[in-house]
Every structure is written in C-alpha cells, then in structure tokens.
Amino acid sequence: METIRTESLGRRYRMGEAEIHALRGVDLVVRRGEYVAIMGPSGCGKSTLMNLLGCLDTPDEGRYWLGGRLVSELSDLELARVRNREIGFVFQTFALLPRQSALANVEMPLVYAGARAADRRRRARAALMRVGLADRASHRPAELSGGQRQRVAIARALVTEPQLLLADEPTGNLDSGTGGEILALFDDLHRAGNTLVLVTHEQAVARRAGRTIVLRDGLVVSDLPNRGGSDAVA
C-alpha cells in the first residue's frame, strides 16, 4: 500500500526578475512502512519537496496522493486535518514552546484536534514513554538536553498516530553521540511500522534508511535501496 505518490511534481519561485525551478517533475512512491532518506546539495529542492509532502505548500505542476487521496482535491479544512492528524513533523530546531512542559508540548497537536484534556494527557504521556522520556514530562525545554528536546519533538509528532513522519535534518543540531541515539529511535519507529521520510546531508544518516533518493537541481537523479539499511515493512 502506498503512503506517498507524486507525479511530475513541480514548484517554481520568483526571486526578483528570475524564476527559480525548485522542483522539475518529481515522480516518487513511498510505500507504507518504508524508511526513505532524501539527500542532495543545498538548493537542490529537498526542503521544497518536504513542504509539499507535508501539505505545507502546493505544487505548480503535477499531482500528489497521500494515503490514496489526491491532495489537490482536499478543502482547506481537510488539509488542516491532514497536517494535524496524519502527518508528524520533526524539525532540526525542535520547535518547542519554551514556557511549556514536555507534556504540554506533546499535547499541542491534540489541543488543535479538539481532544479532551484527560485524553490528551494520557496520549501525551504514552508518547513520551515511547521515546524514553516518561520521567521528564514536567520539565521545560531549557531543562532538557538537546537529545531530550528532540525526543520531545518526536513524541509530539507521534502523539496523533500519523500515517507519515517527516523529519528535516533531525540530527543537525546534535552531537554525534546524541544524533546516534535519535537515529536508533527512528530505527525503532520503523520496525514498529511507521513510515518515515528523512531529509539529511549526511551519508551516514541516509544509510540508516532502507532507501536513499538523491535530488539535484530539482530532479531525482538517484533512487536506490541501501545495502544493509532498513527494509520496508510489508
């Protein structure tokens, strides 16, 4: 079963008098339970592609199906629901609310989804337990290490049980040891059946995935399985 399918996906931007082709007809399929890394030099279109896959932006050309639904046919309300409930986002900068506890940060997607307070707390605690931070629920971000903050961000991404987890340079602000712990957590999530798409500029990080897609000048120039990487979950 496919989680992602794109067909001739294109995106252009205006910069003064110039028109920048960020993506030039990208065809991509990600199956349910697959772990995919996207690589490429700066300016190749990685972030643009992630924004389109996360329904944060719309393409100028082509079509995108998420879980079998054509995204361009969804209403604004349906798109908001998809972003809130069906896609989990993990950012390099963690994007946590500094004055809120870890538990409150993890609860935020459920707040927007309209879940009741008791249900929010129960599900947020379960998500923190899943990433090994059950004992840090009351701590604010400033009281946590970088790795712990990223684990909170991952718990927040998982709390709605999304069909797709998108991670943009999730180890970029971490030292190598802590980054390795986060990647081990992604391995665990993949083994549990989650679909992961990760953007990275590091070969060692990409090799953890089952497959690596390389972008250059807005085009897919390589899409190959990783020897020794994770296999897609059937």
N, C-alpha and C positions, 0 to 999 in steps of 0.2 A: 504493500500500500504506500502511495506517495504522500509525503507531507508537503513538499515543495515541488512545483513545476513552473519554470519560466520558459517563455517562447519569444525569441527575438527581442529581449528586453533592452530598451534604450533610454538614456537620460542625457539631456543637454542643459547647459547653464550659460547664461550671458555674463561675461566679465568685460564691462566697457563695450568696446566695439567688437570684441572677439566672442565667438561661440565655442564653448568647450564641450566636447563629446565625452562625458564621463563614462558612459557605457554604450557599447556599439553592437547590439544584437546578441545578448547573452542567453544561451539555452542551458538550462540547469534542471536536474532532477535530484531530489534528496528523498530517499525512502524513509519510512517510519523506523525509528530506532537507529538510524545511521549517525555516525560521528564524522563530520566533514570539517576540514581546515581550509581557509581561503587565504592565499598568500599573494604577494606582489609588491613592487616598489611603491614608494609614496606617489600618490596621484594616479594610480592605476585603476581606481574605481571601487576599491574594497569597501570603503565606508558608504559610498553611494549605493552599492548593492545591498549592504546590510540594512540601510534605511528603507529600501524598497521591500526587502523581505520582511522587515518588521512593521510594514504598513505605516511608516512614519513619513513616507514620501510617495509620490505617484510617478510612473514612467511616462515618457513622451511617446514611446513606441512599445509595441509588444504586449504580452499578456502574462499574468501571474495567477496561478492557482495555489491556494493554501488549504490543505486538507480536502482537496477536490472542489473547492468553491472558487469561482473566478472573482478575484478581489475587486476588479473594476466595477462589478455589478452590486457591490455592497454599499448600503447607505452610510452616511456619516456615523449614525448611531451604531450600526452593525460593526463598522470599522473600530470604533472606540471600544466596543465589547471584545472584539478580537484582540486588540492590543492589551486590554486589561486581563483577559482570561485565558487566551490561547497562546500567547507568546510571552516568554520570560526574557528579560533583558539584563545582561551583566556588563557593566562598563569598567573601563580602565580606572576611572576616578572614583569608583564605588557609588557616588551619587546618593549618599545617605543624609538624612536630616540630622544636623549636629546636636540639636537640643532634645532629640527623642531617643528613647532607649532602643536597644537592638530589637526587642519585642515589638515596640511601636513601629519601627521602620519596616519590619517584616509584615506587619499588619496592613500597611498602606494600600496595597492593591485590593485587599478585601474591603477596606473602607470605601474605596471608589466603586466597588462592586455591590455595595449595599448590604454586606453580610452583618449579621447581628454581633454585638460585642463579645458575647461568650463564645460564639463560633469562631470569630476572628482570633481570639486569644488561643483557643485550643489548636487551631490550624497553624498559627504562627509558632507556637511552642513546638509542635511536631516538626515543622520545617527547620527550626533551629537545632532540634535534636538530630535531624537527618544530616546536618553539616557539622555536627560535633560541638555545638555551642549552647547546649541547653543550660549550662551553668553561667552563661554570660547574658542572659535575657534582660537583666535590669541595667546593664552597662551602656553608657552613651558611646558614640564612635570615638571620641577623644580618649576614652579609657580602654580602647582595644588596639591591638597591633594591626599593622597593615593586612596581614593574612586573615586575622579575625574579622576585620571590616569587610574584606572581600567575601568571606564566608556568610556574613550577614546579608550582603548583596545577593549572593546566590540563593540563600534561603528565601529572600523576598521574591526572587524570580520564580522560585518553585512553589510558592505558597498557594497559587491558584491551580496547580497541577496542569501547566500548559502543555500543549502538544509539541511545542518547539521552544528550545532555549538558544538564544542568540548571545554570543559573548564577543565583545570587541576589545582585543588586547587585554584580556583579564589578568595577565601576569605582568603587564608592562610597568607597573609601579611597585613591584615586589622584588625582593632579593631572590637569588636563585633557589635557595632552600625553601623559602615560603612559597615561591612560584611552583615548585615541585609538589608541595602539599596540595595546592589548588588544582593542579593538573591531575593528581591522584584522585581528588574528589570528582573531577569531571569523568575520569575513568569509571568510578563507581556509579555515577549517574547514568553513564552509557550502558553499563552492564545491567542496570535496573530497568532499561528500556526507553530512556529518554532520547529524543532526537536533538542533537547538538550541532550547531554551526558556529565555528570559532574563527575570528579574524586574527591573524598574527603575522609578524615579520620575522619570526624566529623558526628556523628549520627544525630545531629540537622540539619545539612545541607542536608544530604541524605533524611531526612524525608520530605523536601520540594518537592522532585521529586515524580512522580507517581509510581515509582518502584525502588527497590534497588537490585543490583546484588553484591554479596559478592564473592571475589576471595580469595583463599588460596592455596599456593604452585602451582600456575599456573592453578588451576582448579576453575570452577564455583561451589561453594558449596551451594549457595542460590540465588534464583531469585524470588522475591516476590513483590506483589503490596504493597504500603504504605497506611495504613489506614489514611484517611484524606489528603493524598497527591494529587497532580495534576492528573487529568485524561488525557488519550491520546485524542488528537483531531481527530475526525473521518475524 
